[in-house]
Amino acid sequence: MTTVWIIVAVVVVLALVGGGLALARKKRSDQLQQEFGPEYDRVVAGSDSKGEAEKELAERRKRHQQLDLKPIDPQTRERFRGDWKRIQGEFVDDPGGAVEKADSLVTTIMRERGYPVDDFDQRAADISVEHPRVVENYREARRVRDAQRNGSADTEDLRSAVTSYRSLVDALLDESGDRDGDDRQAHGDRDDRDDRDDRGDRGPDAGRHRDNGRHTDDRDGPGRPGTDHDQAHEDDRSRR
């Protein structure tokens, strides 16, 4: 009888230990998923197992904690913002050059913050810890930059790349350190584009305007909304 109770006790203890480990793993998964957001899904999708992906993300976090990162002083921050405005202004005349300068500016800002910048993939991994919602913008912008060097990127690709670089510049220069601000940088560019277009600003985000709540292309060309209708009225008045 004593042996039976010992076996029962062992089984209960093992069940409790197993349950505790399962809860610990779930808690760890939930924390990583909350911390990395869409980057968590991307890494899991590209890994052989969920455990392997979570190990990689945990190692990224540990490495990031060991970096000697520092905030950018106000004077330097304003200089970087001025550099960015000049890059945007140069887009119309030299889209490819603007993309190259945008990529270089991001690297310069990261170096100023204290990030190692020798390897792009490592830069992206490091930045994903602090800004997990804009790091994919960085990867996409770099892809377009490489395509531009190969002659396979069109103007719209370059326009999108500059906008993506802008989201990372804003995140890196954000003195508040608010991770939730990544949502504004990753998804809030559309409202900013609308405001600039309504003011008539030129740059990588120019070229569209609001027409009864819809974005339309303001470049001359066939199919421009309202053009044929207006011309018909002009012809009718001329005949009168």
N, C-alpha and C positions, 0 to 999 in steps of 0.2 A: 504493500500500500504506500509505503514511504517513497519507493521508487517511482510510482505513478505520479505522486504529487511533485516530485522533483522534475519529472518530465514535463508536467503541466506548467510548472513555474518557468522552466527554461523556454517553453514555447511562448508563454505570455511575454517574457522578457524580450525574446527575439522579435515578436510581433510589435511590441512597443518601440524597440530600436528601429525596426524597419519602417514603421509608421513615422517616427521622428525624422529619419533620413529622407523619406519621401516628402514630408512637409518642408524640410530644409531646402531640398532641391527645388520644390515649387516656389518657395519664397525667393530663392536666388533667381530663378527664371523670371518671376514677376518683376523683381527689382531691375534686372538687366533690360527687360522689355520696356519698362517704364522709362528707364534712363536713356536708352538708345533709340527708342521709337522705331521709325522706318529702317534705321541702320541695323537694328536687331533682325528684322525680317530679311534684309538683304544678305547678312552674314549667314543666317541659318539656311537660306535657300542655296547659298554657294558652298556649304560645308557638307561633309559626309554624314554628320549627325548633329543633332541639337546640342549634345554635350560638348562636342568639339567646337561648335560655334560659340557657345557660352564661355568656354575656356579662353578662346581668343579675345572675346570682348572683356572678360575679367582681366586679362593680361594687358589689354590696351589701357584700361582704367588704372591699373597699378603703375604702368609706365608713365602715364600722364601725371600721376601724383608725384612722381619723382622728378618731373621737369621743373626747372627754375623759371616759371612764368612770371611776368610782371605786367602791370598796367602801363599803358602809354600815357606819358605826360600830356597835359592839355595843348601845349604849343606844338608838339610833334603830331598830335592827333589832328589838329586843324591843318597842319601842313599836308598830311596825308589826304584829308578831305579835299583840299585844294588840288592836289595831284589827280584825285579821282574826277573832279569836275572838268579838269583839262582833258582827261582821257575821253570823257563823254562828249565834250565839244569837238574832239578830233574825229569822232566816229564817221560823220557824214563824208568827210573828204578822204579818210583812210580807215575803213572798217578793219582790215587785217592788222594794221599797225596798232589800232586801239585795243584789239584783243591781245596782242603781244604785250603791250604796255600794262594792260589790266592784269595779266598773269604775273608779270614782273612785280607789280605793285603789291599784289597779294603775298608773294614770297617775301618782299621787303618788310611788310607789316608783320608777318609771322616771325621773321628773324628778330624784329624789334621787340616782339612779345616774349621771345626766348625759345621759340620752337626750333628744333633741328630742321634744316631745310634741304639737306643733301639729296634726299630721295623722295619722289612725289608720292608713291604709295604709302610711305611711312608718314609723310605730312598729312595725307588724307586720314590715315588711321588715328593720328594724334588729334587732329582737329575734330574728329567724330565724337570724341569724349565730351568736349566742351560745347560743340555745335552739331549735334547729330542730325538736325533737320536741314542743314544747308550744305553738308559735306557732299551730298549727291550732286548738288548744283556745281560744286567745285570739280568733281569728276567729269561731269558733262561739259563744262566750259573747257577743261583741258583737252577733252576729246575733240572738240571743235577747233581748238588752237592747233592741234596736231593735223587735223584734216585741212585746215587753212594752209599750213606749210606744205601739204601735199597737193594743194590746188583743188581740193574736193569739197570745199565749204562755200555755200552761197551767202549772200548778204543777210538773209533771214537767220541762217545758222549763226553768223557772226553777231547779229543783233541779240539773239538769245544768249549767246555766250557772255557778252558784256553785261547783260542783265543778271546772269548767274554769278559772274564775278562780283557784281555790285552787292548781292546778298551776303557774300562772304566778307567783303570789305566792311559793310555795315556791322556784321556780327563781330568781327575782330576789333572794330573801333568802339563798340558799345561799352561805355565805361561802367554801366550798371552791373554787368556780369549776370544779367537775368537770362537764364536758359530759355525761359518761355518766349523771349524776344525772337528766338529762331523762327517761331511760327510767323511772326510778322515779316521777317526777312525772306523766309522761304515761300510764303504764300501771299504776302501783302503787296507785292510789286504792282499788281494790276491797278489798284486804286491810285498809287503814285503816278503810274503812267497816264492814267486818265486826267489827273490834275495837271500834269505837264503838257499834255496834248491840248487841253482846253485853254492853257495859257499861250499856246503856240510855240513852246520850247522846241528846239531842234536837238537831235542827238539820237542815240540808238533806240529810244523809245518813241521817237516821232514817226509819223506816217499813218496814224490811225486817229479817228475822232469819233465822237458820239453822234449818232443819228437816231433820235427817238429811242435811246437806250441800247442801240446796237452799235458795235464797232464796224466801221466801214473804212475802206482804203481811200485816202484823200489824194492819191496820185491820179493824174489824168489818164484816161484810157477807156476802151470800150466797156460798156456795162456799168458805168458809174451811175449810182442811183440818182434819178431826177434829170439827167442830162437830156435824154431824148424828149421827155415831156416838156421841159423848158424850151427847147428848140422849136417844138411844134407850136407853142404859143407865140414865139417870136415870128415865125413864118406867117401865122394867121394875122398878126397885127400888121405885117408888111403888106399883105394882100389887100387889107382894108385901106 
